[in-house]
Amino acid sequence: MQIVEYSRWDHRIFCPVTGKPVFNEAMEPDVPTFRALWVEEVIDEPTIASPELAEAWATYAAREDVVEDGVDLRTFLSGIDQEGWVAFAFTSCGIACGPVSMTCWVVLDLQMEIDDDETETEAIDSPTT
């Protein structure tokens, strides 16, 4: 699986297929292309919507002690062979009682066929010259 890494100041990311935010205001997955989410602070408690990925994760977690030894999520996701699936690893940074950062991993199916009513339909005017 391809992994795309980038930094953001917030957790608002958009699905390249639908053009809509991946998560709603309650931070729940809100696009049909969503497959999984891992949050660095609770890496051993992912949200997985795909049965295939859930099975692969269960096998990995049984083999590795994900709580004690940590998780090599990059290696795990790189080993998943699902055509069109992409893992977006985004790191958000800010200030609390000092600098803080957190990485979230979101897996989306970018080859999923969707209905026209699931895509953004608002027209965007392009500038004229």
BAPA-718460 format. One record per atom (N, C-alpha, C): atom name; x, y, z. Coordinates in pm, whole numbers, always signed. Layout:
N
 at   east  north     up
 CA      X      Y      Z
...
***
This chain:
129
 at   east  north     up
  N    +85   -117     +0
 CA     +0     +0     +0
  C    +89   +124     +0
  N    +53   +220    -79
 CA   +126   +346    -84
  C    +97   +425    +43
  N   +199   +494    +95
 CA   +183   +578   +214
  C   +221   +720   +176
  N   +130   +814   +203
 CA   +154   +955   +177
  C   +163  +1025   +313
  N   +276  +1091   +339
 CA   +295  +1158   +468
  C   +297  +1309   +449
  N   +231  +1378   +541
 CA   +232  +1524   +539
  C   +195  +1579   +675
  N   +219  +1708   +694
 CA   +189  +1775   +821
  C    +74  +1873   +802
  N     -9  +1881   +906
 CA   -123  +1974   +907
  C   -134  +2034  +1046
  N   -201  +2145  +1054
 CA   -224  +2206  +1185
  C   -356  +2161  +1245
  N   -437  +2089  +1167
 CA   -565  +2038  +1219
  C   -589  +1897  +1162
  N   -702  +1838  +1195
 CA   -733  +1703  +1148
  C   -835  +1704  +1036
  N   -857  +1815   +972
 CA   -956  +1822   +865
  C   -889  +1784   +733
  N   -915  +1663   +689
 CA   -862  +1617   +562
  C   -978  +1584   +471
  N   -954  +1591   +343
 CA  -1059  +1569   +244
  C  -1029  +1445   +161
  N  -1134  +1375   +123
 CA  -1122  +1256    +40
  C  -1098  +1299   -106
  N   -992  +1253   -168
 CA   -966  +1289   -308
  C  -1073  +1238   -405
  N  -1148  +1135   -367
 CA  -1250  +1078   -456
  C  -1380  +1157   -448
  N  -1425  +1188   -327
 CA  -1554  +1255   -310
  C  -1542  +1406   -297
  N  -1426  +1455   -256
 CA  -1409  +1597   -232
  C  -1466  +1642    -99
  N  -1515  +1548    -18
 CA  -1576  +1579   +110
  C  -1479  +1552   +224
  N  -1502  +1615   +342
 CA  -1418  +1583   +457
  C  -1429  +1435   +493
  N  -1316  +1375   +528
 CA  -1315  +1233   +564
  C  -1391  +1210   +695
  N  -1383  +1305   +787
 CA  -1447  +1293   +918
  C  -1552  +1402   +938
  N  -1660  +1367  +1008
 CA  -1761  +1467  +1043
  C  -1715  +1544  +1167
  N  -1800  +1631  +1218
 CA  -1763  +1715  +1334
  C  -1729  +1632  +1457
  N  -1789  +1514  +1471
 CA  -1763  +1425  +1586
  C  -1640  +1337  +1562
  N  -1565  +1364  +1454
 CA  -1446  +1287  +1417
  C  -1479  +1141  +1385
  N  -1598  +1117  +1328
 CA  -1638   +985  +1283
  C  -1618   +979  +1131
  N  -1576   +865  +1077
 CA  -1559   +853   +932
  C  -1690   +886   +860
  N  -1679   +965   +752
 CA  -1800  +1015   +686
  C  -1793  +1007   +533
  N  -1706   +920   +481
 CA  -1699   +901   +336
  C  -1699   +751   +307
  N  -1757   +711   +193
 CA  -1765   +568   +162
  C  -1630   +504   +131
  N  -1529   +584   +105
 CA  -1396   +531    +71
  C  -1313   +497   +195
  N  -1363   +532   +314
 CA  -1289   +508   +439
  C  -1270   +359   +463
  N  -1147   +321   +498
 CA  -1117   +182   +531
  C  -1065   +166   +673
  N   -983   +262   +723
 CA   -929   +245   +858
  C   -867   +375   +909
  N   -853   +380  +1042
 CA   -790   +493  +1110
  C   -710   +442  +1228
  N   -586   +485  +1238
 CA   -504   +464  +1356
  C   -463   +600  +1409
  N   -474   +621  +1539
 CA   -432   +745  +1605
  C   -313   +710  +1694
  N   -207   +786  +1681
 CA    -81   +755  +1749
  C    -98   +733  +1900
  N   -180   +812  +1964
 CA   -194   +802  +2110
  C   -261   +673  +2154
  N   -344   +614  +2069
 CA   -411   +487  +2100
  C   -395   +394  +1980
  N   -270   +372  +1943
 CA   -237   +299  +1820
  C   -290   +156  +1822
  N   -309   +101  +1940
 CA   -356    -37  +1949
  C   -508    -49  +1944
  N   -578    +64  +1922
 CA   -724    +65  +1914
  C   -771   +132  +1784
  N   -741    +72  +1670
 CA   -780   +135  +1543
  C   -930   +125  +1517
  N   -976   +209  +1427
 CA  -1112   +199  +1373
  C  -1097   +140  +1234
  N  -1147    +19  +1214
 CA  -1127    -49  +1086
  C  -1263    -87  +1028
  N  -1291    -36   +908
 CA  -1418    -64   +841
  C  -1409   -181   +743
  N  -1289   -216   +704
 CA  -1268   -322   +605
  C  -1244   -456   +673
  N  -1325   -558   +641
 CA  -1303   -690   +700
  C  -1164   -747   +668
  N  -1116   -726   +545
 CA   -984   -776   +507
  C   -874   -712   +591
  N   -884   -582   +610
 CA   -784   -511   +688
  C   -795   -546   +836
  N   -917   -565   +885
 CA   -938   -604  +1025
  C   -873   -740  +1053
  N   -887   -833   +958
 CA   -827   -965   +973
  C   -674   -956   +973
  N   -620   -876   +881
 CA   -474   -859   +874
  C   -422   -794  +1002
  N   -496   -696  +1056
 CA   -455   -629  +1179
  C   -460   -726  +1298
  N   -564   -808  +1306
 CA   -576   -905  +1415
  C   -459  -1002  +1413
  N   -420  -1046  +1294
 CA   -307  -1136  +1280
  C   -179  -1067  +1324
  N   -160   -944  +1281
 CA    -40   -866  +1318
  C    -36   -843  +1469
  N   -149   -800  +1525
 CA   -155   -770  +1669
  C   -132   -895  +1752
  N   -175  -1012  +1704
 CA   -154  -1137  +1777
  C     -6  -1177  +1774
  N    +61  -1143  +1665
 CA   +203  -1175  +1650
  C   +292  -1080  +1729
  N   +254   -954  +1730
 CA   +332   -850  +1796
  C   +261   -808  +1923
  N   +336   -764  +2020
 CA   +274   -707  +2140
  C   +263   -558  +2115
  N   +152   -515  +2055
 CA   +138   -377  +2010
  C   +132   -278  +2126
  N    +94   -322  +2244
 CA    +90   -232  +2358
  C   +230   -214  +2417
  N   +300   -325  +2440
 CA   +432   -321  +2503
  C   +543   -275  +2409
  N   +542   -330  +2288
 CA   +653   -307  +2196
  C   +629   -194  +2097
  N   +508   -143  +2093
 CA   +476    -40  +1995
  C   +440   -102  +1862
  N   +407    -18  +1768
 CA   +360    -64  +1638
  C   +445     -2  +1529
  N   +486    -84  +1436
 CA   +553    -34  +1316
  C   +446    -27  +1208
  N   +363    +76  +1217
 CA   +248    +86  +1127
  C   +289   +102   +981
  N   +399   +169   +958
 CA   +447   +186   +820
  C   +476    +50   +757
  N   +541    -37   +829
 CA   +571   -171   +777
  C   +443   -251   +760
  N   +353   -245   +858
 CA   +227   -318   +849
  C   +147   -275   +726
  N   +127   -144   +710
 CA    +46    -94   +598
  C   +114   -118   +463
  N   +246   -107   +460
 CA   +319   -133   +335
  C   +301   -277   +288
  N   +274   -367   +382
 CA   +256   -507   +347
  C   +114   -542   +303
  N    +22   -448   +310
 CA   -116   -472   +267
  C   -124   -453   +116
  N   -171   -555    +47
 CA   -177   -551    -99
  C   -323   -536   -144
  N   -370   -413   -143
 CA   -505   -381   -190
  C   -491   -270   -294
  N   -518   -302   -418
 CA   -502   -206   -526
  C   -590    -83   -502
  N   -528    +33   -514
 CA   -602   +158   -501
  C   -615   +210   -360
  N   -571   +133   -260
 CA   -577   +180   -123
  C   -453   +264    -93
  N   -473   +376    -26
 CA   -363   +464    +10
  C   -376   +498   +158
  N   -264   +494   +229
 CA   -259   +535   +369
  C   -205   +677   +374
  N   -284   +765   +433
 CA   -242   +904   +454
  C   -199   +918   +599
  N    -71   +946   +619
 CA    -18   +966   +754
  C     +0  +1116   +773
  N    -89  +1177   +851
 CA    -76  +1320   +871
  C    -43  +1351  +1015
  N    +56  +1436  +1030
 CA   +103  +1477  +1162
  C    +57  +1619  +1187
  N    -16  +1635  +1297
 CA    -61  +1769  +1335
  C    +27  +1816  +1450
  N    +58  +1945  +1450
 CA   +146  +2004  +1550
  C    +76  +2122  +1615
  N   +114  +2149  +1737
 CA    +58  +2264  +1807
  C   +134  +2289  +1936
  N    +74  +2373  +2018
 CA   +135  +2409  +2145
  C    +35  +2379  +2256
  N    +80  +2308  +2358
 CA     +0  +2284  +2478
  C    +83  +2340  +2593
  N   +142  +2257  +2672
 CA   +240  +2301  +2773
  C   +379  +2288  +2713
  N   +388  +2320  +2587
 CA   +508  +2305  +2507
  C   +466  +2251  +2372
  N   +560  +2229  +2282
 CA   +525  +2177  +2150
  C   +471  +2034  +2160
  N   +368  +2007  +2084
 CA   +310  +1872  +2079
  C   +285  +1834  +1934
  N   +284  +1704  +1908
 CA   +249  +1656  +1775
  C   +184  +1519  +1789
  N   +104  +1484  +1689
 CA    +37  +1355  +1688
  C    +18  +1315  +1543
  N    +40  +1185  +1515
 CA    +21  +1134  +1380
  C   -102  +1044  +1376
  N   -183  +1065  +1273
 CA   -299   +979  +1246
  C   -278   +916  +1109
  N   -319   +792  +1098
 CA   -306   +718   +973
  C   -446   +687   +924
  N   -481   +734   +804
 CA   -613   +711   +746
  C   -596   +634   +617
  N   -667   +523   +605
 CA   -661   +442   +482
  C   -789   +466   +404
  N   -773   +505   +277
 CA   -887   +529   +187
  C   -872   +443    +62
  N   -984   +402     +7
 CA   -987   +328   -119
  C  -1010   +429   -231
  N   -904   +464   -302
 CA   -912   +567   -405
  C   -962   +515   -538
  N   -986   +386   -550
 CA  -1042   +331   -674
  C  -1188   +291   -658
  N  -1247   +324   -547
 CA  -1385   +287   -521
  C  -1478   +361   -616
  N  -1571   +289   -674
 CA  -1674   +349   -759
  C  -1780   +409   -668
  N  -1811   +537   -689
 CA  -1914   +601   -608
  C  -2019   +665   -698
  N  -2137   +685   -643
 CA  -2244   +751   -716
  C  -2216   +900   -725
  N  -2274   +964   -828
 CA  -2255  +1108   -845
  C  -2306  +1187   -726
  N  -2409  +1138   -656
 CA  -2462  +1213   -543
  C  -2372  +1207   -420
  N  -2265  +1126   -423
 CA  -2171  +1118   -313
  C  -2050  +1208   -335
  N  -2046  +1279   -446
 CA  -1935  +1370   -473
  C  -1980  +1513   -456
  N  -1885  +1598   -441
 CA  -1914  +1741   -425
  C  -1970  +1793   -556
  N  -2086  +1857   -552
 CA  -2149  +1902   -676
  C  -2145  +2053   -693
  N  -2099  +2125   -593
 CA  -2095  +2271   -602
  C  -1990  +2313   -705
  N  -2031  +2393   -799
 CA  -1940  +2439   -903
  C  -1845  +2545   -848
  N  -1722  +2540   -891
 CA  -1625  +2639   -850
  C  -1587  +2718   -975
  N  -1609  +2847   -970
 CA  -1576  +2931  -1086
  C  -1426  +2946  -1096
  N  -1376  +2930  -1214
 CA  -1233  +2951  -1235
  C  -1211  +3097  -1274
  N  -1098  +3151  -1233
 CA  -1071  +3290  -1265
  C  -1055  +3309  -1416
  N  -1101  +3421  -1464
 CA  -1086  +3450  -1607
  C   -971  +3547  -1624
  N   -909  +3538  -1739
 CA   -795  +3628  -1762
  C   -830  +3730  -1864
***
